[in-house]
Amino acid sequence: MSVLVEFSMFPTDKGESVSSYVSRIIKMIDESGVPYKLTPMGTVFETETMAEALKILEEAYKQLEPDCNRVYAVAKFDIRKGRNNRLVQKVKSVEKTLEREVNK
């Protein structure tokens, strides 16, 4: 099974720039070994189970909990049985389709 999660999480009580707080979360994900992609508006990661995905989100919150009084979070899930490596494969599929369209 593949559980793709796109999420954003950051404190809303720490001013305009929160990159140092987001960096804590990214460091935790990186150290977990879970494949991920950082984007300007959030992070996408892939796990094999929903439990693993929820654990990453819980750990992300724990990175902010000690010194943040208010945290904003949003998450989207794409869960598919019988697949894996969709973090990479979904992008390759679109790129392949674009290539076919351009070469028509």
N, C-alpha and C positions, 0 to 999 in steps of 0.2 A: 504494500500500500504506500501511497505517496500523499503526504499532507504538506501542501504548500501554504505558507502563511505570509501575508504581507501586513506589516504593522508599523505603527508609529507610537512612540511613548516618550514623553518629556515632561519636565516640571513646568507649571505655569506661574510659579511664584519666585522665579529666579532671574527675571529680567528678560531682555530681548535676545541675548545670545545664550543658547543652552548646549552648545556643542560639547563642552566638557562633561555634561551629564549624559548625553547621548553616547559619548565615547566609552563611558563605563559599560553601557549595555552592549555595545559592539565588541568590546574586549571580552566580555563574558561569553558572547556567542562564539567568537573566534576560538576561545579556549575550550569551548564545549566540543569542538570538532564538527558541528553541524554545518553543512554547506549553506552559504548565505550570499546575498548581494546587497550591498549598501547603495541606496539611491538618494537623490536630493530630498525626497519627500518621505522616506521610510526605509524599511529593510524587509527583504524577502528571504525566508529560509525554508528548508525542506527537512522533514523528519519522516520516519516510517510509521509512526503511530500518533494518534491524537493525544495520548497521554504525554508523549515526548514533547509535542508542540506546546501543550499547555504548561508543561514544566519550564520550557524556555521562557514563555511569557511571564510566568510567576517569578523566575529568577531575574528577568529584566526589571520587574517592579522592585524586587529586593535591592537592586543596585541604587535605586532612587529613594527608597523608603526612609533610610536613616536621617536624611537632611532635607527632604522635600515635603512640604505640607500639602501640596496640591499637584497631582499628576494627571495629565491627559493621556488617554490611550485609545487607539482604534485598531481593530484587527479584522482581516478578511481571510477566509479559509477556502481552499480548493482541495477536496479530498477525492482521491481516485484509487480504486482497488486495482491490483495487477500491474501497476506501473511504478517506475522509480526514475530518478535522475531528471525529473521534469523541470527543475530549476534551469537546466541547460537545454533539454530537449524541446521545450515549448518555444523557446526563442529560435532555435535552429529550424524548427518547423515553419515558423513565420518567415524567416529569412529565405528558406528554400522556396516557399510559395512566391515571395517577392521576386526572387531571381527568375522563376518561370514566367511570371507576368512581364518582367522587363525584357526577357528574351523572346517574346511572342512575335 
